[in-house]
Amino acid sequence: MLPTSEAPTGADEPEAGAAPAPAGPGRWTRILPGLVAVVALCALAGIIGFVLGSGRPPDRGSADDGFLLDMAVHHEQGVAMSNLELINGATEGVQVYAREVLRDQSYDLGLMQFQLGEWGYQREQAGPRAMQWMDMDVALDEMPGMATEDELELLRNARGRVADAVFLTLMIEHHRGGVHMASFAAENAGDEDVRRLAARIARNQEMEIEELEAAGSRYGLLPG
């Protein structure tokens, strides 16, 4: 049984007038505690014996294992983009969302990878094609919302408010793709707990899209 269907809660959104975070090495003092918390949460998921489903493992290519494998890859990119924003960005009101994505998607990754292992699958089995479980067939790096290598390079090289704007643009599209995949799994996965996890991911990312769009407008980083 699933001990909890909700990811851990995080800090509230900062006030609209919050000043941009200063650049420099001191930023790592804010990043490291979050990373430590992520590792602790993922470890806790395994320690308490978090298991998404029970009974016979699903067949390879089912909506259950297909969703977990593909969404794990999708989440990994979301975590990577959030790390880049925390390193290169400047606006605290945007970085609070990067920390939220980093925490929540790392937590989900721990759960998904643990369950795949319980079923006898490994994250490395993902690809090179993806989304056949949705009656689609795309390259793994062409899943909905996945940033291209050129877009990732843009985020790696951006600094300050430019990095904030690039992050918001890419993460909003990334979440839209995630919602598309998770909504399908919530309706079509055979395992009840996989459906519950997918529904939570879809619901949370829909809310986060609205928050990211509002932050972009509030800080003048995205077109109104």
C-alpha positions, 0 to 999 in steps of 0.5 A: 500500500502507498504510505502517502500519495502526496509529495512533501510540502515546501515553502510558501511563495515569496512576497511579490516585492522580494529582491533578487538574490545576489550572485556569487558563491554564496548561492550554493549555501541555499542550494546545498540544504535543498539537495540534502533534503532531496537525498533524505526524502529519496532515501526515506522512500526506500527505508519505509518500503514505499511500494506503488503496486502489488501482485504480478509485475506489469508486462513490458510496454504496459502503461504502468512500466511505460509511464514510470520509465518515460516519466523518470527520464522526463523528470531527470531533465526537469531536475537538471534544468532546475539545478541550472536555474539555481546556479545561473538565475538571479530572481529569488521569486523564480528560484523558489519554484526551481527548488520546488521542482527539484525537490518534488521531481527528485522525490518522484524519481526515488519512488518510480525507480524503486518500484521499477526495481521491485518489478524487475525493471531498470531505469536504463531500459527506457528508450530509445523510443518512448510513449508506445504505451500511449499509442504514440511512438517518439524518440525518447528525447522528443517526448512532449515538453522535453527541451532540445539540446540547443535549448539546454545549452541556452540555459547553461550559458544564460545568466541573471534575469536572462536565465530566469526567463529561459528557465520559466519558458522551458519549464512551463513547456516541460510541465505541459508535456508532463501533464499530457503523459501523466493524465493519460497514465492516470486514466489507463494504467492498470495499477491503482497506485500508479494511477494515483501517482500519475494523477498527483503529478498531473494535478501538481504540474497544472498548478505549477504552470499557473504559478510559473506563468504568474511569476514570469508576469510579476517579474517582467520575465515573460510577455504579458 
